């Protein structure tokens, strides 16, 4: 597995690709990954509610914002990998488009 010191987004994508094989998640479909991503987004929202002192179910599992963001990044990388999308390149291309937009 590659090291993540001074990692670029491309390194993270490769790391996720290898960890999925190692942990047996490489067979999951894009739809399964999208559903799992949706669950993680819900957990992020719950973690933010907790951190903002908004009431949550006391029986609910506790979530940390940083952990949930990391899970979301893992799923984003996994989905991008299934479509052979270089996320860093996609990000830069999208920002070129956004720079030309007028934001009000």
MODELLER restraints for C-alpha pairs under 7 A, 6 or more apart:
rsr = mdl.restraints
at = mdl.atoms
rsr.add(forms.Gaussian(group=physical.xy_distance, feature=features.Distance(at['CA:1:A'], at['CA:15:A']), mean=6.52, stdev=0.5))
rsr.add(forms.Gaussian(group=physical.xy_distance, feature=features.Distance(at['CA:1:A'], at['CA:18:A']), mean=6.55, stdev=0.5))
rsr.add(forms.Gaussian(group=physical.xy_distance, feature=features.Distance(at['CA:2:A'], at['CA:15:A']), mean=6.25, stdev=0.5))
rsr.add(forms.Gaussian(group=physical.xy_distance, feature=features.Distance(at['CA:9:A'], at['CA:87:A']), mean=6.98, stdev=0.5))
rsr.add(forms.Gaussian(group=physical.xy_distance, feature=features.Distance(at['CA:9:A'], at['CA:88:A']), mean=5.93, stdev=0.5))
rsr.add(forms.Gaussian(group=physical.xy_distance, feature=features.Distance(at['CA:10:A'], at['CA:86:A']), mean=6.76, stdev=0.5))
rsr.add(forms.Gaussian(group=physical.xy_distance, feature=features.Distance(at['CA:10:A'], at['CA:88:A']), mean=6.70, stdev=0.5))
rsr.add(forms.Gaussian(group=physical.xy_distance, feature=features.Distance(at['CA:13:A'], at['CA:77:A']), mean=5.14, stdev=0.5))
rsr.add(forms.Gaussian(group=physical.xy_distance, feature=features.Distance(at['CA:13:A'], at['CA:81:A']), mean=6.86, stdev=0.5))
rsr.add(forms.Gaussian(group=physical.xy_distance, feature=features.Distance(at['CA:16:A'], at['CA:74:A']), mean=6.43, stdev=0.5))
rsr.add(forms.Gaussian(group=physical.xy_distance, feature=features.Distance(at['CA:16:A'], at['CA:77:A']), mean=6.59, stdev=0.5))
rsr.add(forms.Gaussian(group=physical.xy_distance, feature=features.Distance(at['CA:16:A'], at['CA:78:A']), mean=6.37, stdev=0.5))
rsr.add(forms.Gaussian(group=physical.xy_distance, feature=features.Distance(at['CA:17:A'], at['CA:78:A']), mean=6.68, stdev=0.5))
rsr.add(forms.Gaussian(group=physical.xy_distance, feature=features.Distance(at['CA:20:A'], at['CA:26:A']), mean=4.92, stdev=0.5))
rsr.add(forms.Gaussian(group=physical.xy_distance, feature=features.Distance(at['CA:30:A'], at['CA:79:A']), mean=6.05, stdev=0.5))
rsr.add(forms.Gaussian(group=physical.xy_distance, feature=features.Distance(at['CA:30:A'], at['CA:82:A']), mean=6.92, stdev=0.5))
rsr.add(forms.Gaussian(group=physical.xy_distance, feature=features.Distance(at['CA:33:A'], at['CA:75:A']), mean=6.43, stdev=0.5))
rsr.add(forms.Gaussian(group=physical.xy_distance, feature=features.Distance(at['CA:33:A'], at['CA:79:A']), mean=6.52, stdev=0.5))
rsr.add(forms.Gaussian(group=physical.xy_distance, feature=features.Distance(at['CA:37:A'], at['CA:72:A']), mean=6.06, stdev=0.5))
rsr.add(forms.Gaussian(group=physical.xy_distance, feature=features.Distance(at['CA:37:A'], at['CA:75:A']), mean=5.76, stdev=0.5))
rsr.add(forms.Gaussian(group=physical.xy_distance, feature=features.Distance(at['CA:40:A'], at['CA:68:A']), mean=6.25, stdev=0.5))
rsr.add(forms.Gaussian(group=physical.xy_distance, feature=features.Distance(at['CA:40:A'], at['CA:71:A']), mean=6.65, stdev=0.5))
rsr.add(forms.Gaussian(group=physical.xy_distance, feature=features.Distance(at['CA:40:A'], at['CA:72:A']), mean=6.10, stdev=0.5))
rsr.add(forms.Gaussian(group=physical.xy_distance, feature=features.Distance(at['CA:41:A'], at['CA:72:A']), mean=6.89, stdev=0.5))
rsr.add(forms.Gaussian(group=physical.xy_distance, feature=features.Distance(at['CA:43:A'], at['CA:63:A']), mean=6.60, stdev=0.5))
rsr.add(forms.Gaussian(group=physical.xy_distance, feature=features.Distance(at['CA:43:A'], at['CA:68:A']), mean=6.47, stdev=0.5))
rsr.add(forms.Gaussian(group=physical.xy_distance, feature=features.Distance(at['CA:44:A'], at['CA:65:A']), mean=5.84, stdev=0.5))
rsr.add(forms.Gaussian(group=physical.xy_distance, feature=features.Distance(at['CA:44:A'], at['CA:68:A']), mean=5.14, stdev=0.5))
rsr.add(forms.Gaussian(group=physical.xy_distance, feature=features.Distance(at['CA:44:A'], at['CA:69:A']), mean=6.77, stdev=0.5))
rsr.add(forms.Gaussian(group=physical.xy_distance, feature=features.Distance(at['CA:46:A'], at['CA:63:A']), mean=6.94, stdev=0.5))
rsr.add(forms.Gaussian(group=physical.xy_distance, feature=features.Distance(at['CA:47:A'], at['CA:63:A']), mean=4.84, stdev=0.5))
rsr.add(forms.Gaussian(group=physical.xy_distance, feature=features.Distance(at['CA:47:A'], at['CA:64:A']), mean=5.37, stdev=0.5))
rsr.add(forms.Gaussian(group=physical.xy_distance, feature=features.Distance(at['CA:47:A'], at['CA:65:A']), mean=5.25, stdev=0.5))
rsr.add(forms.Gaussian(group=physical.xy_distance, feature=features.Distance(at['CA:48:A'], at['CA:65:A']), mean=6.24, stdev=0.5))
rsr.add(forms.Gaussian(group=physical.xy_distance, feature=features.Distance(at['CA:50:A'], at['CA:56:A']), mean=6.80, stdev=0.5))
rsr.add(forms.Gaussian(group=physical.xy_distance, feature=features.Distance(at['CA:80:A'], at['CA:86:A']), mean=6.99, stdev=0.5))
rsr.add(forms.Gaussian(group=physical.xy_distance, feature=features.Distance(at['CA:80:A'], at['CA:87:A']), mean=6.73, stdev=0.5))
